[in-house]
Amino acid sequence: MTADSACLFVAATGIRPQGQLAYTKALSASFGAMGFENHPLRVLAKALRGGGAAIPDSQATPLEKQKLVSHARLQQPSVHLALLVAWKTASQFLLVTQKEVIVDWFQTPKGRTHDPFKASRFAVIQGPLTTEIAMLFRKCAPFAPLTRLTTSALDSLWGQSVQMQGYTAHSIKRGAVKHLLPLLTSGKLSPHLVDRLTKHEEEGGPGTLSRTTLRYAGGDVDLARALETGKVTRHL
């Protein structure tokens, strides 16, 4: 199958645009991982996004920071840690200090196989909650998973909680973005850094580094800091 025939396959499915976008992204990632040309699939994905396919029919209810933090502190340590990191931005860690936690999405299976060389691979956690997150990380075994709690399991857990009724796992990201909106509208934050932190950054957009440059730079602490997501997380 070529990338062109894969595009025709996606179009022939007749499913909703959201489903076509999911198929296109998965096929594009698979072609890229195998070293095959995937440009037509990337063009199709961009066209589908432009038509609104990336926008779900229903949106999760944004979750307020204090509500999440209060709930997280009542959970067992692994869930407590996962929820706080999910608020700041979630993944494994490269470096943990009392004032800074550097995370690297490459450590996750999806990060390794789908798109390992992009700017949103790294995030620097700074500001509120960092000391608490660092303390929880230090209790983890080296290279242990952050949590075994899946998105669907969290949704199910919250569905049984009176305090968290109406919220889903996606509510965390929506809540974090809503929390940052006043800083965006006042010009105190750059939109491309928020896109980077939330993993919505487009290749070739303003302030981005190409995947080739990131591949040459390698995955280290200095590169993670240079990508400046700490300017965003210090407000979360």
Beta strands, then each sheet from edge to edge (+ up, - down):
strand 1: 92-96
strand 2: 101-104
strand 3: 122-125
sheet 1: 1+ 2- 3+
end
